[in-house]
Amino acid sequence: MKNRQLGRTGASISEIGFGAWQIGGSWGDVSEADGKKALNAALDAGVTFIDTADVYGDGRSEKIIAEVLKERGGVRPFVATKAGRRLSPHVADGYTGANIEAFLDRSLRNLQVETLDLVQLHCPPTDVYYRPDFFGELDALVAKGKMRHYGVSVEKVEEALKAIEYPNVATVQIIYNIFRQRPQDLFFAEAIKKNIGVIVRVPLASGLLSGKITRDTAFKADDHRNFNRHGEAFDVGETFAGVPFDVALAAVEELRPLLPAGMAMSTFALRWILQQPAVSVVIPGARNEAQAQSNAAASDAGAIAPETLARISEIYDRLIKPHVHQRW
């Protein structure tokens, strides 16, 4: 497992992290036992970065992480969580220092720590990014010892670019994958310039880029790939990266012949992301041990050839770009 720097936090972390949404909820039935096994498998494979949120299973994900790390002992991995989505309604006016502090206190209890390594605003409304007073309140929470660093998890490139104007925003979590390529147009260059840690989520487009999903794949009622196909519960870009299902499946079939011999499509998709130097860590989720091990192995896979990268760009421009590029 190779390591990278998480921007100005100074932390050296594994370039493949563990996305803990799946062990919290909204991905069908993932038992607590399976969630623990998946996380342990990732940690055994050298993963040292875990990403979670206070709303994943209403705290279930954070609690599972705390239990696993307590059982393992030893050097603690870097754990990032998120705050803000517990607001009801989820509106910009709810983003206050007091509200965020209350959410942080809950996460501190769930994760059984005295200070949170990194707290990310959890895809707040765009207006929040234009309130310097609020970011000043986040600085005060750092000074109080509630968190060491803070960052943002964004839906749009516009939000990412605005967020990194604030001097103490240390990280940006953003969707970036073969089906969502816009961050590489401008944002990545700005992130490098300002030493921002870039955390890449939805790297496999909700499983589409595993190559295992077909038109006949059935998703459980509590799986967001069933209930959020059109953005009914949250931003549609979080589900299948916002790409229409049939269009995405057609693109997957065009990508399939490009895979190097013996390489799984999920590995191929993760390698494509890791070839971006601006990326600090990519956080695929895992429902079980095998998926966690497969994700971690992508760190040691070979680089993708330039001619293959060119073909991926052509497929994106022709099939995917018209549906997603300017939306996020």
VENRAMO-V280894 format. One record per residue. N is the residue number from 1. RES is the residue in one letter. PHI is phi in whole degrees, 0 to 359 (NA if undefined). Layout:
<<N;RES;PHI> <N;RES;PHI>>
//
This chain:
<<1;M;NA> <2;K;272> <3;N;251> <4;R;220> <5;Q;276> <6;L;269> <7;G;53> <8;R;282> <9;T;293> <10;G;82> <11;A;282> <12;S;261> <13;I;230> <14;S;295> <15;E;287> <16;I;254> <17;G;256> <18;F;240> <19;G;276> <20;A;260> <21;W;295> <22;Q;298> <23;I;276> <24;G;263> <25;G;166> <26;S;70> <27;W;229> <28;G;81> <29;D;276> <30;V;244> <31;S;291> <32;E;299> <33;A;297> <34;D;293> <35;G;298> <36;K;295> <37;K;296> <38;A;297> <39;L;294> <40;N;298> <41;A;296> <42;A;296> <43;L;295> <44;D;297> <45;A;274> <46;G;104> <47;V;292> <48;T;234> <49;F;226> <50;I;238> <51;D;242> <52;T;219> <53;A;200> <54;D;292> <55;V;265> <56;Y;289> <57;G;66> <58;D;55> <59;G;104> <60;R;302> <61;S;299> <62;E;300> <63;K;293> <64;I;298> <65;I;301> <66;A;300> <67;E;294> <68;V;297> <69;L;293> <70;K;293> <71;E;294> <72;R;283> <73;G;66> <74;G;75> <75;V;293> <76;R;277> <77;P;290> <78;F;281> <79;V;243> <80;A;254> <81;T;236> <82;K;224> <83;A;215> <84;G;128> <85;R;284> <86;R;284> <87;L;298> <88;S;219> <89;P;284> <90;H;275> <91;V;230> <92;A;301> <93;D;297> <94;G;283> <95;Y;278> <96;T;234> <97;G;302> <98;A;295> <99;N;295> <100;I;295> <101;E;298> <102;A;296> <103;F;293> <104;L;296> <105;D;299> <106;R;294> <107;S;294> <108;L;301> <109;R;291> <110;N;299> <111;L;273> <112;Q;58> <113;V;228> <114;E;267> <115;T;219> <116;L;277> <117;D;299> <118;L;207> <119;V;242> <120;Q;248> <121;L;299> <122;H;267> <123;C;49> <124;P;289> <125;P;304> <126;T;305> <127;D;302> <128;V;299> <129;Y;290> <130;Y;253> <131;R;235> <132;P;302> <133;D;298> <134;F;292> <135;F;294> <136;G;296> <137;E;292> <138;L;293> <139;D;301> <140;A;294> <141;L;289> <142;V;294> <143;A;298> <144;K;281> <145;G;86> <146;K;286> <147;M;210> <148;R;276> <149;H;216> <150;Y;225> <151;G;211> <152;V;225> <153;S;249> <154;V;243> <155;E;265> <156;K;240> <157;V;301> <158;E;306> <159;E;294> <160;A;297> <161;L;295> <162;K;291> <163;A;300> <164;I;281> <165;E;286> <166;Y;278> <167;P;295> <168;N;254> <169;V;287> <170;A;267> <171;T;218> <172;V;228> <173;Q;258> <174;I;213> <175;I;281> <176;Y;208> <177;N;197> <178;I;304> <179;F;264> <180;R;221> <181;Q;260> <182;R;301> <183;P;305> <184;Q;282> <185;D;290> <186;L;217> <187;F;302> <188;F;300> <189;A;297> <190;E;291> <191;A;295> <192;I;297> <193;K;301> <194;K;258> <195;N;57> <196;I;265> <197;G;287> <198;V;250> <199;I;253> <200;V;260> <201;R;251> <202;V;52> <203;P;293> <204;L;252> <205;A;51> <206;S;58> <207;G;100> <208;L;301> <209;L;275> <210;S;276> <211;G;78> <212;K;257> <213;I;270> <214;T;235> <215;R;298> <216;D;265> <217;T;296> <218;A;258> <219;F;249> <220;K;298> <221;A;300> <222;D;265> <223;D;263> <224;H;300> <225;R;288> <226;N;259> <227;F;271> <228;N;238> <229;R;304> <230;H;240> <231;G;79> <232;E;293> <233;A;252> <234;F;202> <235;D;306> <236;V;296> <237;G;295> <238;E;280> <239;T;248> <240;F;55> <241;A;58> <242;G;82> <243;V;275> <244;P;307> <245;F;305> <246;D;294> <247;V;297> <248;A;297> <249;L;297> <250;A;295> <251;A;293> <252;V;301> <253;E;293> <254;E;284> <255;L;284> <256;R;305> <257;P;292> <258;L;276> <259;L;293> <260;P;299> <261;A;305> <262;G;82> <263;M;265> <264;A;291> <265;M;297> <266;S;298> <267;T;297> <268;F;302> <269;A;293> <270;L;290> <271;R;299> <272;W;302> <273;I;293> <274;L;292> <275;Q;282> <276;Q;271> <277;P;295> <278;A;289> <279;V;286> <280;S;272> <281;V;202> <282;V;245> <283;I;239> <284;P;295> <285;G;271> <286;A;208> <287;R;265> <288;N;206> <289;E;299> <290;A;299> <291;Q;295> <292;A;297> <293;Q;293> <294;S;296> <295;N;300> <296;A;298> <297;A;294> <298;A;297> <299;S;297> <300;D;262> <301;A;287> <302;G;288> <303;A;293> <304;I;273> <305;A;294> <306;P;304> <307;E;293> <308;T;288> <309;L;301> <310;A;295> <311;R;293> <312;I;298> <313;S;298> <314;E;295> <315;I;296> <316;Y;299> <317;D;300> <318;R;279> <319;L;258> <320;I;261> <321;K;308> <322;P;300> <323;H;269> <324;V;231> <325;H;301> <326;Q;273> <327;R;281> <328;W;233>>
//
